[in-house]
Amino acid sequence: MLLIHAHPDDESIATGITMAKYASLGAQVTLVTCTLGEEGEILLPDIAHLAADKDDKLGEHRQAELGEAMKILGISDWRLLGGAGRFRDSGMIGTPPNENPACFWRTDLLEASVELVKIIRETRPQVAITYDDFGSYGHPDHLQANRITHYAAVLAAVPSFKPELGEPWEIKKIYWTAMSRNVMRAGIMALRAAGETTGFAEIDPDELPFATDDALITTEIDGPEFVQAKMDALRAHATQVSVEGGFFALSNNLGAQIFATEHFRLVVGQLGEIVDGRERDLFSGIDA
Protein backbone atom coordinates (compact mmCIF):
# COMPACT_ATOMS: atom_id res chain seq x y z
CA MET A 1 0.00 0.00 0.00
CA LEU A 2 1.30 3.43 -0.98
CA LEU A 3 -0.13 6.63 0.50
CA ILE A 4 0.68 10.02 -0.99
CA HIS A 5 0.03 12.98 1.32
CA ALA A 6 0.92 16.64 1.05
CA HIS A 7 2.07 17.65 4.55
CA PRO A 8 2.95 16.02 7.88
CA ASP A 9 -0.29 15.33 9.84
CA ASP A 10 -2.48 14.88 6.73
CA GLU A 11 -1.78 11.16 6.85
CA SER A 12 -2.94 10.75 10.46
CA ILE A 13 -6.09 12.82 10.00
CA ALA A 14 -7.34 11.10 6.85
CA THR A 15 -5.79 7.63 6.93
CA GLY A 16 -4.37 6.92 10.40
CA ILE A 17 -6.75 4.03 11.07
CA THR A 18 -6.14 2.50 7.66
CA MET A 19 -2.37 2.72 7.95
CA ALA A 20 -2.27 1.23 11.44
CA LYS A 21 -4.72 -1.53 10.59
CA TYR A 22 -2.98 -2.78 7.47
CA ALA A 23 0.47 -2.48 9.05
CA SER A 24 -0.77 -4.65 11.93
CA LEU A 25 -2.00 -7.22 9.40
CA GLY A 26 1.46 -7.47 7.88
CA ALA A 27 0.94 -5.40 4.75
CA GLN A 28 3.81 -3.31 3.42
CA VAL A 29 2.65 0.27 4.03
CA THR A 30 4.67 3.12 2.54
CA LEU A 31 3.92 6.77 3.21
CA VAL A 32 5.17 9.49 0.88
CA THR A 33 4.89 13.05 2.20
CA CYS A 34 5.38 15.67 -0.51
CA THR A 35 6.43 18.69 1.59
CA LEU A 36 7.52 19.46 5.15
CA GLY A 37 4.59 21.81 5.75
CA GLU A 38 6.88 24.79 6.24
CA GLU A 39 4.04 27.31 5.87
CA GLY A 40 1.71 25.82 8.45
CA GLU A 41 0.27 27.80 11.34
CA ILE A 42 2.00 27.06 14.63
CA LEU A 43 -0.26 26.30 17.58
CA LEU A 44 2.54 26.14 20.18
CA PRO A 45 3.83 29.55 21.35
CA ASP A 46 7.10 27.96 22.52
CA ILE A 47 8.15 27.26 18.94
CA ALA A 48 6.64 30.30 17.23
CA HIS A 49 10.17 31.36 16.30
CA LEU A 50 10.36 28.46 13.84
CA ALA A 51 7.77 30.03 11.53
CA ALA A 52 8.51 30.70 7.86
CA ASP A 53 8.69 34.47 8.44
CA LYS A 54 11.28 34.01 11.22
CA ASP A 55 13.86 31.21 11.48
CA ASP A 56 12.10 29.08 8.85
CA LYS A 57 12.92 25.88 10.73
CA LEU A 58 9.36 24.63 11.05
CA GLY A 59 9.88 22.00 8.37
CA GLU A 60 12.59 20.26 10.35
CA HIS A 61 10.40 20.24 13.45
CA ARG A 62 7.43 18.84 11.56
CA GLN A 63 9.61 16.13 10.06
CA ALA A 64 10.47 14.99 13.58
CA GLU A 65 6.78 15.04 14.50
CA LEU A 66 6.01 12.91 11.45
CA GLY A 67 8.60 10.36 12.52
CA GLU A 68 7.03 10.10 15.96
CA ALA A 69 3.52 9.74 14.49
CA MET A 70 4.73 6.92 12.24
CA LYS A 71 6.19 5.06 15.21
CA ILE A 72 2.81 5.28 16.91
CA LEU A 73 0.96 3.96 13.85
CA GLY A 74 3.51 1.19 13.29
CA ILE A 75 4.82 2.49 9.96
CA SER A 76 8.52 1.91 9.35
CA ASP A 77 8.64 3.00 5.69
CA TRP A 78 7.94 6.72 5.35
CA ARG A 79 9.61 9.02 2.88
CA LEU A 80 9.78 12.65 1.83
CA LEU A 81 9.25 13.06 -1.90
CA GLY A 82 12.61 13.74 -3.52
CA GLY A 83 14.24 14.05 -0.08
CA ALA A 84 13.73 16.52 2.77
CA GLY A 85 13.04 20.03 1.51
CA ARG A 86 13.00 19.16 -2.20
CA PHE A 87 9.46 20.53 -2.59
CA ARG A 88 8.26 23.36 -0.37
CA ASP A 89 4.85 23.85 1.20
CA SER A 90 2.84 26.11 -1.14
CA GLY A 91 0.42 27.77 1.23
CA MET A 92 -2.97 28.70 -0.19
CA ILE A 93 -3.62 30.27 -3.58
CA GLY A 94 -3.21 34.03 -3.43
CA THR A 95 -0.69 34.04 -0.57
CA PRO A 96 3.00 35.00 -0.98
CA PRO A 97 4.30 31.43 -0.35
CA ASN A 98 2.26 30.28 -3.31
CA GLU A 99 4.32 32.58 -5.55
CA ASN A 100 7.57 30.90 -4.52
CA PRO A 101 8.97 29.06 -7.57
CA ALA A 102 10.27 26.34 -5.24
CA CYS A 103 6.83 25.51 -3.87
CA PHE A 104 5.23 22.17 -4.65
CA TRP A 105 2.29 23.72 -6.48
CA ARG A 106 4.60 25.39 -9.02
CA THR A 107 6.86 22.37 -9.49
CA ASP A 108 6.90 20.85 -12.96
CA LEU A 109 4.43 17.95 -12.94
CA LEU A 110 6.85 15.56 -14.63
CA GLU A 111 9.71 16.45 -12.28
CA ALA A 112 7.66 15.62 -9.19
CA SER A 113 6.05 12.58 -10.78
CA VAL A 114 9.41 11.03 -11.67
CA GLU A 115 10.32 11.08 -7.99
CA LEU A 116 7.16 9.12 -7.26
CA VAL A 117 7.77 6.70 -10.16
CA LYS A 118 11.03 5.72 -8.44
CA ILE A 119 9.13 4.81 -5.27
CA ILE A 120 6.35 2.97 -7.11
CA ARG A 121 8.81 0.79 -8.99
CA GLU A 122 10.77 0.08 -5.83
CA THR A 123 7.88 -0.72 -3.49
CA ARG A 124 5.50 -2.20 -6.11
CA PRO A 125 2.22 -1.34 -4.36
CA GLN A 126 -1.05 -2.98 -5.31
CA VAL A 127 -3.05 -0.10 -3.80
CA ALA A 128 -2.43 3.66 -3.73
CA ILE A 129 -4.28 6.33 -1.75
CA THR A 130 -4.31 10.10 -2.23
CA TYR A 131 -6.73 13.07 -2.19
CA ASP A 132 -9.67 13.68 -4.48
CA ASP A 133 -9.65 16.01 -7.48
CA PHE A 134 -10.48 18.98 -5.23
CA GLY A 135 -7.63 18.23 -2.86
CA SER A 136 -10.13 17.63 -0.01
CA TYR A 137 -10.66 21.35 0.56
CA GLY A 138 -8.80 22.98 -2.32
CA HIS A 139 -5.29 23.18 -0.91
CA PRO A 140 -2.91 23.45 -3.88
CA ASP A 141 -0.48 20.91 -2.42
CA HIS A 142 -3.30 18.38 -2.06
CA LEU A 143 -4.29 19.01 -5.67
CA GLN A 144 -0.70 18.54 -6.79
CA ALA A 145 -0.44 15.30 -4.80
CA ASN A 146 -3.53 14.02 -6.63
CA ARG A 147 -2.02 14.95 -9.99
CA ILE A 148 1.38 13.39 -9.45
CA THR A 149 -0.18 10.20 -8.06
CA HIS A 150 -2.19 9.61 -11.21
CA TYR A 151 0.56 10.70 -13.59
CA ALA A 152 3.24 8.67 -11.84
CA ALA A 153 0.98 5.61 -11.75
CA VAL A 154 0.63 5.77 -15.54
CA LEU A 155 4.33 6.42 -16.15
CA ALA A 156 5.48 3.69 -13.75
CA ALA A 157 3.59 1.08 -15.79
CA VAL A 158 5.18 2.06 -19.13
CA PRO A 159 8.16 -0.22 -19.87
CA SER A 160 9.85 2.36 -22.11
CA PHE A 161 9.59 5.21 -19.59
CA LYS A 162 12.95 5.68 -17.88
CA PRO A 163 13.81 1.97 -17.60
CA GLU A 164 16.80 2.97 -15.48
CA LEU A 165 14.32 3.66 -12.65
CA GLY A 166 13.43 -0.01 -12.37
CA GLU A 167 11.02 -2.60 -13.73
CA PRO A 168 7.60 -1.26 -14.75
CA TRP A 169 4.80 -1.68 -12.23
CA GLU A 170 1.04 -1.26 -12.49
CA ILE A 171 -0.94 -0.18 -9.42
CA LYS A 172 -4.14 -2.21 -9.46
CA LYS A 173 -6.36 0.11 -7.40
CA ILE A 174 -6.21 3.84 -6.63
CA TYR A 175 -8.41 5.41 -3.98
CA TRP A 176 -9.26 8.98 -3.04
CA THR A 177 -9.77 9.80 0.64
CA ALA A 178 -13.24 10.92 1.69
CA MET A 179 -15.08 12.16 4.76
CA SER A 180 -18.70 11.07 4.87
CA ARG A 181 -21.12 14.00 4.87
CA ASN A 182 -23.70 11.89 6.71
CA VAL A 183 -21.22 11.05 9.48
CA MET A 184 -20.14 14.71 9.74
CA ARG A 185 -23.80 15.74 9.93
CA ALA A 186 -24.45 13.23 12.73
CA GLY A 187 -21.42 14.51 14.61
CA ILE A 188 -22.48 18.13 14.36
CA MET A 189 -26.00 17.22 15.51
CA ALA A 190 -24.51 15.35 18.47
CA LEU A 191 -22.44 18.39 19.43
CA ARG A 192 -25.51 20.57 19.33
CA ALA A 193 -27.53 18.06 21.36
CA ALA A 194 -24.76 18.11 23.97
CA GLY A 195 -25.16 21.88 24.31
CA GLU A 196 -22.33 23.06 22.04
CA THR A 197 -23.22 26.30 20.29
CA THR A 198 -19.89 27.54 18.95
CA GLY A 199 -17.00 26.29 16.84
CA PHE A 200 -17.65 23.16 14.80
CA ALA A 201 -21.22 22.96 16.12
CA GLU A 202 -22.07 26.15 14.21
CA ILE A 203 -21.16 24.76 10.80
CA ASP A 204 -23.80 23.74 8.31
CA PRO A 205 -22.84 20.14 7.41
CA ASP A 206 -24.06 20.71 3.87
CA GLU A 207 -21.47 23.48 3.48
CA LEU A 208 -18.42 21.55 4.69
CA PRO A 209 -15.86 21.86 1.87
CA PHE A 210 -14.10 18.62 2.78
CA ALA A 211 -17.18 16.40 3.18
CA THR A 212 -18.04 13.88 0.47
CA ASP A 213 -21.59 12.99 -0.51
CA ASP A 214 -22.17 9.43 0.66
CA ALA A 215 -23.39 8.29 -2.75
CA LEU A 216 -19.82 8.71 -4.02
CA ILE A 217 -18.17 6.66 -1.25
CA THR A 218 -17.33 3.13 -2.34
CA THR A 219 -15.22 1.81 0.51
CA GLU A 220 -14.89 2.08 4.27
CA ILE A 221 -12.26 0.71 6.61
CA ASP A 222 -13.21 0.09 10.23
CA GLY A 223 -10.66 -0.07 13.02
CA PRO A 224 -12.02 0.86 16.45
CA GLU A 225 -9.02 -0.82 18.06
CA PHE A 226 -6.76 1.76 16.39
CA VAL A 227 -8.61 4.92 17.45
CA GLN A 228 -6.22 5.53 20.34
CA ALA A 229 -3.22 5.15 18.06
CA LYS A 230 -4.74 7.58 15.59
CA MET A 231 -5.41 10.17 18.28
CA ASP A 232 -1.92 9.71 19.72
CA ALA A 233 -0.42 10.15 16.25
CA LEU A 234 -2.39 13.38 15.88
CA ARG A 235 -1.08 14.56 19.24
CA ALA A 236 2.44 13.94 17.94
CA HIS A 237 1.72 16.63 15.33
CA ALA A 238 1.38 19.18 18.12
CA THR A 239 2.50 22.20 16.10
CA GLN A 240 -0.53 21.87 13.82
CA VAL A 241 -3.19 19.77 15.53
CA SER A 242 -5.10 20.17 18.76
CA VAL A 243 -7.39 17.26 19.53
CA GLU A 244 -9.10 19.14 22.35
CA GLY A 245 -11.61 21.15 20.32
CA GLY A 246 -12.73 22.24 16.88
CA PHE A 247 -13.27 19.29 14.56
CA PHE A 248 -11.93 16.92 17.20
CA ALA A 249 -14.62 18.00 19.65
CA LEU A 250 -16.62 15.35 17.80
CA SER A 251 -14.58 12.73 19.63
CA ASN A 252 -16.51 13.58 22.80
CA ASN A 253 -19.73 12.45 21.18
CA LEU A 254 -19.46 10.15 18.18
CA GLY A 255 -15.74 9.53 18.50
CA ALA A 256 -15.88 5.79 17.89
CA GLN A 257 -18.17 6.19 14.88
CA ILE A 258 -16.33 9.11 13.31
CA PHE A 259 -12.71 8.37 14.02
CA ALA A 260 -12.75 4.57 13.85
CA THR A 261 -14.01 4.47 10.26
CA GLU A 262 -12.24 5.96 7.25
CA HIS A 263 -13.90 6.38 3.88
CA PHE A 264 -12.60 6.17 0.33
CA ARG A 265 -13.62 6.43 -3.31
CA LEU A 266 -12.23 3.85 -5.72
CA VAL A 267 -11.22 5.69 -8.90
CA VAL A 268 -8.92 3.20 -10.65
CA GLY A 269 -9.50 -0.56 -10.71
CA GLN A 270 -12.41 -2.81 -9.82
CA LEU A 271 -14.29 -2.98 -6.55
CA GLY A 272 -13.89 -6.14 -4.54
CA GLU A 273 -16.46 -7.83 -2.32
CA ILE A 274 -19.30 -5.56 -1.21
CA VAL A 275 -20.70 -5.96 2.31
CA ASP A 276 -23.70 -3.88 3.38
CA GLY A 277 -23.36 -1.65 0.35
CA ARG A 278 -19.62 -0.92 0.52
CA GLU A 279 -16.26 -2.52 -0.03
CA ARG A 280 -14.57 -3.30 3.31
CA ASP A 281 -11.03 -4.22 2.26
CA LEU A 282 -8.80 -2.11 0.02
CA PHE A 283 -7.09 -5.24 -1.31
CA SER A 284 -10.32 -7.09 -2.05
CA GLY A 285 -10.51 -8.39 -5.59
CA ILE A 286 -6.76 -8.24 -6.22
CA ASP A 287 -5.43 -11.61 -7.33
CA ALA A 288 -2.76 -12.76 -4.89
Stockholm file with secondary structure:
# STOCKHOLM 1.0

chainA/1-288         MLLIHAHPDDESIATGITMAKYASLGAQVTLVTCTLGEEGEILLPDIAHLAADKDDKLGEHRQAELGEAMKILGISDWRLLGGAGRFRDSGMIGTPPNENPACFWRTDLLEASVELVKIIRETRPQVAITYDDFGSYGHPDHLQANRITHYAAVLAAVPSFKPELGEPWEIKKIYWTAMSRNVMRAGIMALRAAGETTGFAEIDPDELPFATDDALITTEIDGPEFVQAKMDALRAHATQVSVEGGFFALSNNLGAQIFATEHFRLVVGQLGEIVDGRERDLFSGIDA
#=GR chainA/1-288 SS CEEEESSTTHHHHHHHHHHHHHHHTTCCCEEEECCCCTTCCCCCGGGGGGSTTTTCCHHHHHHHHHHHHHHHHTCCEEEETTSTTSSBCCCSTTSGGGGCTTBGGGSCHHHHHHHHHHHHHHHCCSEEEECCTTHHHHCHHHHHHHHHHHHHHHHHTCTTSCGGGCSCCCCSEEEEEECBHHHHHHHHHHHHHTTCCSGGGGSCGGGCTTCBCGGGCCEEEECGGGHHHHHHHHHHCTTTCCTTSGGGGGGGTSHHHHHSEEEEEEEESCCCCEETTEECCTTTTCCC
#=GC SS_cons         CEEEESSTTHHHHHHHHHHHHHHHTTCCCEEEECCCCTTCCCCCGGGGGGSTTTTCCHHHHHHHHHHHHHHHHTCCEEEETTSTTSSBCCCSTTSGGGGCTTBGGGSCHHHHHHHHHHHHHHHCCSEEEECCTTHHHHCHHHHHHHHHHHHHHHHHTCTTSCGGGCSCCCCSEEEEEECBHHHHHHHHHHHHHTTCCSGGGGSCGGGCTTCBCGGGCCEEEECGGGHHHHHHHHHHCTTTCCTTSGGGGGGGTSHHHHHSEEEEEEEESCCCCEETTEECCTTTTCCC
//
